[in-house]
Amino acid sequence: MFPSISLAQEVGLAVLLVAALVWVIGLGHMLWDTRFPHPEPGAHEGLAAIPAQRTAAGHPMETVELTEAEEEAFAGLIRTLPLH
C-alpha cells in the first residue's frame, strides 16, 4: 500500500481505521437513539399474549362466593394495608 512503511505498520493502520469506523458508527447509532425517545417498557397497554380482564360475569370458575364473615375479614385486611 505505502512503500515507505512496513507490512506490520500497514496492518496496524488498517486495524486502527476499522476501529475508528466502528466507533463512529456506534456513536452515531447512540446519538440517533437518544434523538428519538422510545416509550418505557411498561408504558404500553399490555402484552398481546395476555388477554384483557373479563368482568365478574365471565366464566363461572372465575368467581367465588364469599360468606359474610369472609367479606368482613377481607374488609379488615384491606383496612390494614397502608395507602400511598
Helices and strands as residue ranges (DSSP letters): H 7-35, G 60-62, H 68-80
